[in-house]
Amino acid sequence: MAVTKEERLQIRIDAAEKRLLERAAEASRLSVSAFVLQSAAAQAAAVLADRRLIALSAQAAAAFSEALEQPAAVNRRLAAALAQPLKFRWLD
């Protein structure tokens, strides 16, 4: 079932930017509108990902802060998991 789009966004760009977007859209096999929307939405999500806000009550904030100040406790299951060989390697 197709989603009905009711909102409209208009932008002004110069000819070189338009040609760039048209070429990129064609290479991606998308319409210019779909390419711009997809690219803008991905960039918006990336920008906002680092700006998440967590609202806590004063009591919850104090408990969170106290938990952060405590040393980590390693139980047997965690120790066993950390002792296993890695199934991947970092590419440097």
Protein Blocks (a to p, Z undefined) as FASTA:
>chain_A
ZZddfbdcdddddfklmmmmmmmmmmnopafklmmmmmmmmmmmmmmmmmcccdddfklm
mmmmmmmmpccdddfklmmmmmpccfbdcdZZ
